[in-house]
Amino acid sequence: MNCRKKYSTRKKPVRLKVILASAPILLVLGLFFASLSLSAQDTAATAEKVLIVVNRDDPDSLAIGRHYASARDIPETNIIELSAPTEETISIDQYVETVANPLLNALLENNWVRGVKESAKDRYGRERLAVSVHDIPYLVLIRGIPLRIANDTALVEEGNGNVPDQFRVNNGSVDGEVALLFAPRDVSMTGLLPNPYFGKQSVSDSDANRILRVSRLDGPTKESVLNLIDRSVEAEETGLMGRAYIDLGGPNEKGDVWLREAGELAEAAYFDTDFHTARRKMDYRERLDAPAIYMGWYSNKAYAQWRAPRWPVPAGAIGFHLHSFSGKSVRDPKTWLGAFVAQGYCATVGNVYEPYLEYTHRPQILLAHLLDGGTFGEAVMMSMPTLSWQSVAIGDPLFRPFKVGLEAQLRELQASRFATYAYIREINRLLASGDRESALSFGRAKFVDQPSLALAYKLGRIYSRGEQPREAVEVLKIIRYMTTYSEDEYVLVQKIANLLHDLGESDLALQLYQNLLDERNLNKSLKIALYEAGARIASHQGESNMASRWELEVRKLKTPPQDQ
């Protein structure tokens, strides 16, 4: 399918279920927002009120649920066991019979919601509440609970003739329907509903009592989900450390605007931030060390670094890839959500079916709320335009990646692989304040204590831009003592080599290219880029034989294989 046709380019969102619903739902999901603050809710509602939903028919589901309860001090009595299909995709009937109705009754029986049942079920067979009151901060669906609901044409409602055909579907995420478990009986599963939390700091009491904030702990394996839980807790204690990467150039200008705004937020928080603007895909040829924040689009499946089995990802990392079917499976490590969890990212969102661009999570709103110290669960609800649609959020809703601010992070920081990136954030903060000397003094002191390639490159660029080539070369020459590099450092080493070449240290730069090209199992695209750039430096240094040999290697790599 042409990606430009996959997303709506309407100027105004189509408010389908407002059209389909009767008058009472307009009151429930109206725009009369009051003073119920999301942050205030979570301050008052402790983890003791978080509910966990597991599938007793999945051998790993209860174990994950118990591990999460232990990690967050949630009482095990808050674990709700359902008996549901173990497949990710289920029918509407299966959703109603094994998830919706059993869950609603469990919530009522345990007084987690106080309400009055309607006298009759709705047209789908769902039991509904006429009125409801609850103070559930989050409902967490655990791996084993089905992910998405298949379309049932027999149950698609006709509705208003102005509703476009592409929205006459009742497929969607299980999570998006569970969020409306307390909605009145006349709420349709056809189309979508506007989310009253979207872009707001507060909602009315009636809206809050009709909506559940739902998140999911899911992934390709039991171990990957347990890892997500543990690394989220770890990141809260130390603060998120790393760099930000924003991949632009998708099929719609609006999406690029959202992503660029997210990148600017990361920059404003003093993260080193790279914007990839080339029309080709971002891949091994780009720097991607310490990806604390990655946001991009538009690839059908995870590829390159995001499929690497042991890529070093910081604890608490935030991953976002805008694609129609980024979450069509969470167990498949080739999908974006599956790949993110498998690699160690702790917070991500996506879509289980075609959502259309206007009805996807807004990355800039998501990141803004997290940077402000908010929880993942809050950020998801504020950044998601619709309910009863295609959205799914993978992560601990209580997770606060920026619970520890930069100042406190630096005060308590222990030596670690990613600590150097916290130092770089502080350097950026000092530079932004106009205090270049303090930035350099701080950076030099940390470099003596914990030398690293990332910090060497940062200081080298500052010195170089300040016309201090001798100091730049001095700090960059630490690389002479390293002859092998980890996979995530290859492009960083190349950038150091290029900077050394610009500073007149071409012999050392050429040696670095030789070291890189000696590495085994280099990605083909990266190898071509290294040979091409290295050949230019070799030619500059009069190493004509080396330059010719490397140019020949480029031609070989670019030549398509001949049919036998």
N, C-alpha and C positions, 0 to 999 in steps of 0.2 A: 504493500500500500504506500502511495506517495505520502511522505511524512507531512507535507504541507496541507494535505487534506485530512489528516488525522485529528487536527485540533481546530476547534471553532475559532473564527476570527471576529466574532460578533463584538460590537462595541458595548452592548449591554448583556449581562448574563441572563439566560432563560430561566425563570423561576418556576420550574415545572410543577413541583408539588404544591406550590401556592395556588396554581391554577387548578390542580386536581383535587385539592383538599376542600372540605366544607368549612363553614365559618368558624367553628370552634378551634380548629388548628391554627387559624390566623391569630387567635388570641394567645395560644400556647407558644407559637414561634414568631411572635410579633417583634416589632422593633422598639418596644418600650423598655429600654435598658435602665436598670436601677443601680444600686450601690453594692452589689455582691461582688466584691473583688476576687479575682482568681487567686492572687497571692495571699489575700487575707484568708480565703478558704483553706489554703494549704497550710497556713500557719496554725490555724485552729484544728484542722483535721490531721491528726498524726498518722504515721504509718499503721497504727493499730486498726485503722478503719479501712485500709486498702483491702480489696477482695481479690482472690486469686481463683481462676477457673481452670480446672484440669480435666483431662479425659481419662477416666479409669480404664478404658480399653486400649490405651496407648501405654506400653511398658515404661516409657521414659517421662511421661507427662507429670505424674505425681512426684517423682524424684526431683524434677526441675522446680516444680511448685514449692516443694519443701525447702529446697536450697535457697530459692528467692526469699521465702518467708524468713528463714534463718538470717540471711544476709541483711535484711531490712527490719528485723525485729517485728515482723508481722505475726500475730498469733496463728498457729496452725489451724485453729478453729475457723479462721477466715478462708480456708481452702474449700472450694465448692467442687465436688466431684460429679461430673456428668458422664453418661454413657453415650458416646457419639461415634459416628464413622471416623476412621483414622485417615481417610483420604483428605487431601486439601480442598477438593471441589465437591460440593454436595448440592442436592436439589432443594427447592423451596420447601417441599414436604419434609425432607430430612432435617433442614434447619429448624422448622417449626417444632417437629416432634422430638428432636434430640438436643436442641440448644435453647431455643427461645422459650418454650413453655416450661421445661424443667428448670431453667435458670430463673425465670420469673417466680416460680413457686418456691424455689430454694431461698430467694431473697425475701419473699413474704414470710415464709415459715420461721426464718431466723431474725425477723424484725429489722433487717437491713434496709428495707423499704416499708413504709406504712402507707397502705392504700386500699382502695375499694375496687374490687373486680367488676368489670362490665358483666352483664347477665349473659351475654352471648359472645361467642368467638367471632373474629372478623372473617372476611372471605378467604383468607389464607389458612384459617384454623388457629390463628394466634389468640391466646388469652390476653386481654388488655385491662388496663387500670383506668377507671373513671377519674380518680384523683390519686395523687401520690406525693409523699414527702420522704426525702432521704438526705443523708449527709455522707454519701460514699464519695471519697475524693477521687479514687480511680478503681476501675475494674480491669484486671490484667488477665488476658487470655494466654495460656501456656501452650507451647508446642504440643500438638496432638488434637487441639481444638481446630476444626476445619477452618480454612482460610477464606474461601469464596463460595458464592452461591451462583449456580448456573441459571441462565435465562429459561423461563417457562412461558412460551408464547400463549399457552392456554390461559394464563393468569395475567397477561398484560392488559391493563385497563385502557380503554379508548381515550378518555379524557377530552381535553379541548383540542379542536382541530388545528390550533396555532402551534401546537407542540411539534417540533421537528421529529421525523421518524427515528433518527438516531438516538433519541432519548426515550423512545417507547420500548424500554427494556426493564426487566426486573432483576437482572443480574447485579452483582455487587459484592463488596466485602462482607464477611460475617461481622467484622468489627463495626462497620457502618450501620448495620441493622441492630446489633446489640446496643449501640449508643442510643437507639430510640425504643428500647425495650419498654419504657414507661409512657410512650406516646399514646394518644387516644386511638381508638379502634379504627377511625376513618383515615388514618395515615397510610397512604398507599406505598407499596414497594416498587411501583413503576416510576421511573424517572428519579429525581433527586429533590432534596430539601435544602434551603439555605441554612447554614450553621450560624446561630445567633452569637456564638462566641467569636466568630471570625473577625479579626482585627480590633477586637474590643478588650477593654480592661474589666468590664463588668457586664452582667446580664441580669434580667429580672428574676425574681424568686420563682415564678412559674416556669420559666425556661430551664432554670437550674434543676428543678424538681422533675422535669420531663426528659432530661438528657443525662446519659452516663458518659463520663470521660473514659474512653477505652484505649488501652495500649496492649501490645503483644510482645511476649518473649518467645521467639521462634527462630529457627535457623536450620541449616542443613543437617546438623547432628546434635545430639544431646550435649556433647562436649563443647561445641561452639556456643550453645546457649548459656551453659554454665560459665564459660569464659566471659561472655558479654556481661553477665551479672557481676562477676568478681571484678572485672576491669572497670566497670562503672563505679563501683564503690571505691576502688583504688584511685581513680581519677578525681573523685570528690575530695579525697584526703590530700592529694598533691597539687591539684589544679591541672587543667589540660595544657599540654606542652607540645609545640610543633610549629608547623607552617600552614598556610592556607593556599589552596589551589583552586582557581576558578576557570572552568573550561567553557568559553563562549563559542559563538559561531553556529548556533542551532538554527532550525528552520523557520523560526518566528522571532521577529524583533522584540516582542513583548517579553518572551522568556529570557532573552539576553539582557534586557533591562533589569529584570528581577535578579538575575545572577550577578550582574555587575554591582547592583546595590548591595547585595550580600557581601561581595568582595570588598567593597568600600567600608562596610561595617567592620570586617576583619582587620583592614588596614587601620581604621580608627581605633581599634583595640590594640594596635601596635604589633600585630602579627606580620611577619614577612609574608607577603602575598604575591603570588604569581598569577597573572591573567594570560590564559592561552587564547590567542585570537586568530591563529592560523586556521584556514578552512579544513585542513586535514585533522584527523583525530589526534588528540593528545595521547602520547604513548611513551615508550621507553626512551625516546629522544629528548624528553623534557625532564627537568628536575622534579623528583617526587619523593624526596627524603622527608621523613617525619610528617606525614599527611594528617595533621590534627583536624583540619577542615578541608573536605573536598566537595565541591559543588560543580556539576556540569551537566551537559546533555550533548548529543542525542544519538545514542547507540542502542541497538536492540538488546544486546547482551553484554555482560561484563567482558573485558578483554585486557590484554597487556598486563600492566602492573596489578590490576584489580583481580586478576586470576592467578597471580603468582602465589605459590603455596606458603611461602615463609617471608612475605614482605613485612618489614618492621613498621608496624602501625602503633602510634602512641595509645596508651590506655585512655578511654573516653572519647576516641575520635568520632567525628560527626561526618557521615557520608550522605550525599544527596545526588542522585542522577535522575534527571527529568526525562522520563520516557513513558509512553502509554501503558506498557506492560512490565514495568520494572519490578512489580511484585506479583506477577502471575503465579509464581511459586516462591516459597521461602526456603524450601528444602533443596532446590536445585541450585548448586553453586555457580551456575552459569548466568542466572538472573542477577540483576543488580542487588536486590535485597539479600539474596542468598550469598552472593560473593562478599558483600560488605560484612555480614556476620561471620562468614568463614574466615575472613582476613583479620578480624578483631575489632572492627568498628562497633561502636556501642549505641549509636543513635542514627536511625535512618527512616525515611518514609517513602511510600511508593503507591502504585496503582495495580489492582488485580485484573481489571479490564480497561478498555478505552475510556478515559475520563473526559477528554477534551481540555485544552490548555487552561481555559478560564476556571476550571473546577479542580485544579491540582493544588497541592500545598504551595504556599508562597515561601521560597527559601529565605528571602530577606526578613520576613516577619518571624519565621522560625528561629533564625540565627540571632536576630535582635533580642528576642526574649531570653534566649539562653545566655547571651553576653551580658544581659542585665541581671543575671543571677537566678533566673527562673528555672523551673523544672521542665523536663522534656514533655511531660504530660500537658502542662499549661501551653508550652510552645506549639505543640501539635494542634491543640484545639483552637488557638488563636490564628494559626496559619492555614487552616483547612476551610475552604469556602462552603463545603457541602457535607451533608449527612445522607445516609441511605444511598451511598454511591460507591465509588471504587477505591477509596483511600484506605491505606493500612499504615500503621506506625509500629516500627520494631524498636523496642528499647524499654528500659525501666522508666516508668512515668515519674518516679521520684528523683531521677538522676539530674543533678545540677552540675554540669561540667565546669561552670565558673563560680561555684560556691566559694572557692578560695581565690581571692583577687590577686593581681600580680604582685603587689607589695608584700602580702602575707606569704605568697608562694616563694618569693625570693628569700624571705626571712627564714622559712622552714625547709628550704630545698636541700635535698640530699644529692650527692653525686650519682648521676645516672646517665644513660645514653641520651635521654631527651632533655636533661637539665640545661644543656647549652642553648636550647631554643627559648627557654625562659629568659636567659641572659640576653639573647638577641632581642626579645620583646622589650626589655628594659633599655637596651641601647636605642631602639627605635623611639621609645618614649622620650628619652633625653634629647635625641636629635629633633624630635617634633617640638620640644620646648625651646629649641635654639641653642642648647648647651652642648656643642660638639666636643668640647674638651672633656667634660664630665663623661660623655658617652664613650670616648676613646679610653679614658682613664679606667672606667668601670670595665670595659671590654678587655683591656690589657690585663687587668688584675685577674679576671676570671679565666682568661686564656692561659695564664701561668699556672693557675690551680687545676684547670681541666681543659687542656688543649684539645681542639677538635677541628675537623675540616670545615664544618659549617661556620664556626666562629672565626676561623682564619680567613675564610672567604669574605665574611661580613666586614671584618676589620680592614682587609686588603682593599675592598671597594671603597670604604670611607676614606682611607689614606689616598688612594688613587684619585678620587674625585677632588680631594683637597690638595692636589698637586704635591704629594709627599711620596714619590715613587720608592725612595730608599726604605722608608718605614713599611710600605706595602709589601715590597719584596721580602723584607725581613720576616714578617709574620707569615707570609705564604710559604716560605721555605721549610716550614714544618713538614711539608708533604714529602720531603726527601727521605724521611725516616719510615715511610710507608710504601710498601711494594705490592700489597694486595688490598683489595677494597671489597666492601660488601656491595651487593647488587644495587641497593638503593643509593649508593654513593657514586656510581659511575659518571653520571652527568655532572654532579658537583665537582668531581675531579677534572672533568673536561673543562668546566668553567674556570677552575683555578688555573689549568694549563693555558687557556686562552688569555686570561688576565696577565699571567706571567709573560706570555709572548708579547702582549701589548706594552709591558713594562721593560722590555728589552732582554728578558731572561728566556730566550728561545731555545737554548740547549736543554734547560730543565723542562720546558714545555714539551719539547719533542720526546724527551725521556718518559714523561707522563703518558703521552699517547702510546708509546711503545708498551708501557706497563699495562695500560687499559686493553690494548689489542692482544696482549698475552693471556687475558682472562678467558677462561673456558665458558662455553655456552652463552656467548653474547647474543642478544636479540639481533636479528638480521638487520632491521632498520637502523638500530643504534650502531651496529658494526659499520654499515655503509657510511653513516654520518661521521664516525670516528676516522675511517680511512680517508674520506674526502677532506676533512678539516686538517688531519695530520699530514696529508700529502702537501697541503699548501705551506705548512710550517717547515716541512722537510725541504721543499723547494727553496724557501726563503733562506734556509741555512746551508744551501749548496749541497744537500744530500740528494742528488738527482736520482741515484739508483733506488734509494728508499722511496722517494716520491713516485717514481715510475712503477715500482712494485706495488705500492698501495693503490695507485690509480688502476692498475690491472685487476687488483682484487675487487675494486668497486665495479668494474665492468663485468666481472664474473658473477658477482652477487646480483647484479641487475639483469643479467641475461636469463630469460625464461628457460627452464629445463627442456631439452629436446626429447621428443617422443622416441621411444625405443622401437 
